[in-house]
Amino acid sequence: PALRWKLANLETFQRRRLRDFTAQADALDAALAETQP
């Protein structure tokens, strides 16, 4: 059960990190778009 919990925890963490990465990428993309002439 402990291993299964850890695995589920890892999957959730990975998904959350992916969402954070996507949000950062979007913010960076928007910032770059603003600096383009």
N, C-alpha and C positions, 0 to 999 in steps of 0.2 A: 504493500500500500504506500509506503514512504517513497519508493522509486516512482510509482505512478504519479504521486502528488508532485514530485520534483519535475517529472517530465511535463506535466500539465502546466506547472509554473513556468518552465522554460519556454513553452509554446506561447503562453500569454505574454511573457516578457518580450519575446521575439516579435510578436505582433505589435506590441506597444512601441517597441523601438522602430519598427518599420513605419508606423504611423508618424512618429516623431521625425524620422528621416524625411518622409514625404513632405511634412509640413515645413521643415527647414529648407528643403529643395524648392518648394513653391515660393517661400519667402525670398530666397536667394534669386530665383528666377524673376520675381517681381522687382527686386532691387536692381538687378542688371537691366531690366527693361526700362526702368526709370532713367538710368544713366546713359542709355543709348540715345544718340541724336535723332 
